[in-house]
Structure formats: structure tokens, C-alpha cells
Amino acid sequence: MEVDVQRVHAHSSIVLPGTNHIDTARWNPLFYVFRHYFGDAVDLGKTFRAEH
């Protein structure tokens, strides 16, 4: 699959002042991967449907 990003939205608290750049030190993404939640490469838990 190939995608083309059309628009990105970011909360002003994680944008470097005076720029359109994300401050990666303040950004803490949450990922949902195969029924598990991860943030900063740490396992934060899983959904009730997860087997393990």
C-alpha cells in the first residue's frame, strides 16, 4: 500500500513555538498493535480481547 499524507494535526502543547515542528521530547505517542497498547516502546497493557 502507498499513501499520501494530506494533513497533519498536532496539539499546540507539542509544537515548537514559532514553527510547524513537533517537539519530540514532549510527544508521547500511544500505539495500538495487535490488541496491545504501547507508548515509548513500553507495553502499557492490552485489551480484553487479547489472548496473552
PyMOL commands that set and color helices and strands:
alter all, ss='L'
color gray80, all
select helices_A, chain A and resi 12-14
alter helices_A, ss='H'
color red, helices_A
select strands_A, chain A and resi 31-33+36-39+42-46
alter strands_A, ss='S'
color yellow, strands_A
deselect
rebuild
show_as cartoon
